Amino acid sequence: MSVSSSRVPDAVAVGVSGLCLVHCLALPALAAVVPLFGALSHAEWVHILFFCAAAPVSALALRTTGGWRHPGVRALFLLGVAGLAAGLPWGWPAEWIEVALTSLGGAALVAAHLLNLRRRALHPAPVAMAAEN
């Protein structure tokens, strides 16, 4: 895997997790301007869709890049997935609880992948030498 392509799994995972954050934080503000955004910010299926995308994409990215073996990355990943799962529409008494849990979960996933990228930049895996003929 080349240096640039080795960053792709973490970059995709950061993008998906970042979309969760944008959904939780920006859509409610945009709803004041465009009512369609208000409908999307409260749609339960959107939360479930983001969870079903972010969790496996993040897990696959950390598995393929070796980040899962790093305790700090693994802890942030687990915290992030737990936050996203807890923020699903479980019938919380106040909407801010759902937003806070989901936002913290998304931020933790983004942090896990940024830490993984940094870890890999500081400690690159040895490159296999091409066989000489």
Salt bridges, closest charged atoms under 4 A:
ASP10 OD1 - HIS113 ND1 2.71
ASP10 OD2 - ARG120 NH1 3.13
GLU95 OE2 - HIS42 ND1 3.24
GLU98 OE2 - HIS47 ND1 2.76
